[in-house]
């Protein structure tokens, strides 16, 4: 019998309280529909068998699956200091492999990133790479977990500025491989505008369309840079009131930095938004596109998941839309 195929994007769950972990927004409604069905979710006993065969040094540690609101990965804690993640479908497996390839390049950033301890491959109905990572202590960086919003905004800005300086030679460019995070916004109009229409009963759809059109009219004129691709509370770690880590690098690629500046609405507290912008030194055009990216992520997620499919993700999307003055 085939052993479990496990893939680790060490992301959504490297925290001490994993109950509200979330996945990433998809770019296509059809892909979202596909995401809702688990293809792989091995039992803990299967994970133990995998450990015995590939990492016998950890085979005797307790294994437990973590509850997550995410849609792409099954997550397991191994003992107290390790974490393993399994992609539940082929599309997620590709993201995992890319993350495992490139995470070592981000080790010297000013916030912690997942530390890979082991990489292998296995087959549990889906052939894919897997990795085991060092557990990152902390909590999801929700507003309640952050003591000083201005300090957190500055910490995230410093992180993004450092990320943008990382060598891009050989790096994957924004496109289908990272669900198009960081591409030209206008490419996404075919999915963004229908999502806005779907939400016309709870957002100012006309204002959303105006913002979208204005954002699409701008272009990134600088060099492409490394992006995280999914900066939001679920993918940020806080400890002792401070922002300390960034996880879930499955959507990383080289592209338009405005995709990450969208955190000004999806995560940064409104009172600290200008602090974040000044620290990042964002131009007017890039700031407008960042608003467009924030709108995009929120309407794509909410238009699909509302109605009980993923309340945590919907709550986060509605908060972003409120900060964009769309609700």
C-alpha positions in Angstrom: 0.0 0.0 0.0 1.3 3.5 -0.9 2.4 5.7 1.9 0.8 9.1 2.4 1.9 11.8 0.1 2.6 14.8 2.2 3.4 18.3 1.2 4.3 21.1 3.4 3.8 24.7 2.7 4.6 25.6 6.3 2.2 28.2 6.4 -1.2 28.5 7.8 -0.5 26.6 10.9 2.8 27.5 12.4 1.3 29.0 15.5 0.3 28.0 18.9 -3.4 28.4 18.4 -4.2 27.0 15.0 -8.0 27.0 15.2 -8.5 29.9 12.8 -6.0 29.0 10.1 -7.0 29.9 6.6 -6.1 29.2 3.0 -5.6 31.6 0.2 -8.1 33.2 -2.1 -8.2 31.5 -5.5 -8.3 33.5 -8.7 -10.8 31.5 -10.6 -14.4 30.7 -9.6 -14.0 27.2 -11.2 -10.8 26.7 -9.2 -12.6 27.7 -6.0 -15.3 25.1 -6.7 -12.6 22.5 -7.2 -10.9 23.5 -4.0 -13.9 22.7 -1.8 -13.4 18.9 -2.1 -10.7 17.2 -0.2 -8.7 14.9 -2.4 -6.2 13.9 0.3 -6.6 13.9 4.1 -4.7 11.0 5.5 -5.4 9.8 9.0 -2.8 10.4 11.7 -1.8 6.7 11.6 -0.8 7.2 7.9 1.3 10.1 8.9 3.0 8.0 11.5 3.8 5.4 8.9 5.4 8.0 6.7 7.5 9.3 9.5 8.7 5.7 10.3 9.8 5.2 6.8 11.3 8.6 6.0 12.2 10.3 9.2 12.6 7.6 11.8 14.1 10.1 14.2 10.7 11.6 14.6 8.6 8.4 14.3 7.8 8.2 18.1 6.5 11.7 18.4 2.8 12.3 18.8 0.9 13.3 15.7 -2.3 15.3 15.6 -4.1 17.0 12.7 -4.9 20.6 13.3 -8.3 22.1 12.6 -8.1 24.7 9.9 -10.4 27.0 8.0 -8.0 26.7 5.1 -9.0 25.0 1.9 -5.9 23.6 0.3 -3.8 21.8 3.0 -4.2 19.3 5.8 -1.9 20.3 8.6 -0.3 18.1 11.3 1.6 18.9 14.4 4.4 16.5 15.2 5.5 16.6 18.8 5.9 20.1 20.2 8.5 21.5 17.8 7.5 20.2 14.3 4.8 20.8 11.7 3.9 18.9 8.5 1.5 20.0 5.8 -0.2 17.9 3.2 -1.7 19.4 0.0 -5.3 18.1 -0.4 -5.3 18.4 -4.2 -3.0 18.6 -7.2 -3.1 22.4 -7.5 -2.0 22.9 -4.0 0.8 20.3 -4.5 2.3 22.6 -7.1 2.3 25.5 -4.7 4.0 23.4 -2.0 6.8 22.4 -4.4 7.4 26.0 -5.4 7.5 27.1 -1.7 9.9 24.4 -0.8 12.1 25.4 -3.7 12.3 29.1 -2.7 11.9 29.4 1.1 15.7 29.1 1.7 16.2 32.3 -0.2 14.1 34.2 2.4 16.0 33.2 5.6 17.6 36.6 6.2 14.5 38.7 6.2 13.6 40.8 9.3 10.6 38.7 10.3 10.8 34.9 10.8 9.9 32.6 8.0 9.3 28.8 8.1 12.5 26.8 8.6 12.6 23.7 6.5 14.1 20.7 8.3 13.3 17.8 5.9 12.1 17.5 2.3 11.0 14.3 0.7 8.4 12.9 -1.6 5.6 10.3 -1.2 2.5 9.0 -2.8 -0.9 8.8 -1.1 -3.1 9.0 -4.2 -1.2 12.1 -5.3 2.5 12.2 -5.9 4.1 15.3 -4.4 6.9 16.7 -2.3 6.6 17.1 1.4 8.5 18.9 4.1 8.7 19.1 7.8 9.3 22.4 9.4 10.2 23.9 12.8 7.1 25.0 14.7 6.8 28.8 15.0 5.5 29.8 18.4 2.9 32.5 18.5 -0.7 33.4 17.5 -2.4 34.4 14.3 -1.8 38.2 14.0 -5.3 39.3 14.6 -5.9 42.8 15.8 -6.3 41.5 19.4 -2.8 39.9 19.1 -1.1 43.2 18.2 -0.2 45.6 21.0 0.9 48.6 18.9 -0.6 48.9 15.4 2.0 51.5 14.3 4.9 49.3 15.3 3.4 46.3 13.6 2.8 48.4 10.4 6.5 49.5 10.5 7.6 45.9 11.0 5.6 44.7 8.0 6.9 47.6 5.9 10.5 46.8 6.8 9.9 43.1 5.9 8.4 44.0 2.5 11.2 46.4 1.7 13.8 43.7 2.5 11.8 41.1 0.5 11.9 43.4 -2.5 15.7 43.4 -2.3 16.0 39.6 -2.5 17.7 38.3 -5.6 15.2 37.4 -8.3 17.5 35.5 -10.6 15.8 32.3 -11.7 12.6 33.1 -9.7 9.1 32.2 -10.9 7.2 35.1 -12.4 3.6 36.0 -11.4 1.1 34.0 -13.4 -0.8 30.7 -13.3 1.9 29.2 -11.0 0.9 31.6 -8.1 -2.7 32.1 -9.1 -1.8 35.4 -10.8 -0.9 37.4 -7.7 1.2 40.3 -9.0 0.1 40.3 -12.6 -1.4 43.3 -14.3 -4.7 43.9 -12.6 -6.7 44.3 -15.8 -6.0 40.6 -16.6 -8.3 39.8 -13.7 -11.3 41.9 -14.7 -13.1 38.8 -16.1 -13.4 37.3 -12.6 -13.3 40.5 -10.5 -16.2 42.3 -12.1 -18.6 39.3 -11.9 -17.7 38.8 -8.3 -18.6 42.4 -7.6 -21.9 41.9 -9.3 -22.6 38.9 -7.1 -22.1 41.0 -4.0 -24.3 43.9 -5.0 -26.7 43.0 -2.2 -24.1 43.8 0.5 -21.5 46.1 -1.0 -21.6 49.4 -3.0 -21.0 47.6 -6.3 -20.9 50.8 -8.3 -18.1 52.2 -6.1 -16.3 48.9 -6.3 -16.4 48.9 -10.1 -15.1 52.5 -10.1 -12.2 51.6 -7.9 -11.4 48.6 -10.0 -11.4 50.5 -13.3 -9.2 53.3 -11.8 -6.8 50.7 -10.4 -6.6 48.8 -13.7 -5.7 52.1 -15.5 -2.4 52.2 -13.6 0.7 50.1 -14.3 3.8 49.1 -12.3 6.7 51.0 -13.8 9.5 49.6 -11.7 11.3 46.4 -11.7 9.5 43.2 -10.7 10.2 42.1 -7.1 9.6 39.1 -4.9 6.1 39.0 -3.5 4.7 37.0 -0.7 1.3 37.0 -2.4 -1.1 36.5 0.5 -0.4 39.0 3.3 -3.3 38.7 5.8 -3.8 37.9 9.5 -3.9 34.1 9.0 -0.4 34.2 7.4 1.2 36.4 9.9 2.5 35.4 13.4 2.3 37.6 16.5 4.1 36.9 19.8 3.9 39.0 22.9 2.0 41.7 21.1 4.5 42.0 18.2 4.5 40.9 14.6 7.2 38.2 14.4 6.7 36.0 11.4 5.3 35.5 7.9 4.1 32.0 6.8 2.3 30.4 3.8 4.6 31.2 0.9 2.7 29.1 -1.7 1.8 32.2 -3.7 5.3 33.8 -3.8 6.6 34.9 -7.1 8.2 37.9 -8.8 5.8 40.6 -9.9 4.0 43.9 -9.0 4.6 44.8 -5.3 1.1 46.4 -5.1 -0.2 42.9 -4.5 1.5 42.9 -1.1 0.8 46.5 -0.4 -2.9 45.5 -0.3 -2.1 44.5 3.3 -2.8 48.2 4.0 -6.5 47.3 3.9 -6.5 43.5 4.5 -4.3 43.6 7.7 -2.8 47.0 8.8 -5.1 48.9 11.2 -6.7 51.9 9.5 -5.0 54.3 12.0 -1.6 52.9 11.0 -2.2 52.8 7.2 -0.4 56.1 6.4 2.5 55.0 8.6 2.7 51.8 6.5 2.5 53.7 3.2 5.3 56.2 4.2 7.5 53.4 5.5 7.1 51.5 2.2 7.5 54.6 0.1 4.6 53.8 -2.1 3.7 56.0 -5.1 0.2 57.1 -5.8 -0.2 54.7 -8.7 1.1 51.7 -6.7 -1.2 52.7 -3.8 -4.2 52.8 -6.1 -3.3 49.3 -7.5 -2.9 48.1 -3.9 -6.5 49.1 -3.2 -7.5 47.2 -6.3 -5.6 44.1 -5.1 -7.3 44.4 -1.7 -10.7 44.7 -3.4 -9.9 41.7 -5.6 -9.0 39.4 -2.8 -12.0 40.3 -0.8 -14.7 40.0 -3.5 -13.3 36.8 -5.0 -13.4 35.1 -1.6 -16.7 36.5 -0.3 -18.6 36.0 -3.5 -17.8 32.3 -3.3 -17.6 31.4 0.4 -20.5 33.3 1.8 -23.5 31.3 2.9 -21.7 29.2 5.5 -18.9 27.8 3.4 -16.1 29.5 5.3 -17.3 32.1 7.8 -13.8 33.0 9.0 -12.7 33.9 5.5 -15.9 35.8 4.8 -15.5 37.8 8.0 -12.0 38.8 7.0 -13.2 39.8 3.5 -16.0 41.9 4.8 -13.6 43.7 7.1 -11.4 44.5 4.1 -14.3 45.8 2.1 -15.4 48.0 5.0 -11.9 49.5 5.2 -12.2 50.2 1.5 -15.5 52.0 2.2 -17.5 49.4 0.1 -19.9 48.4 2.9 
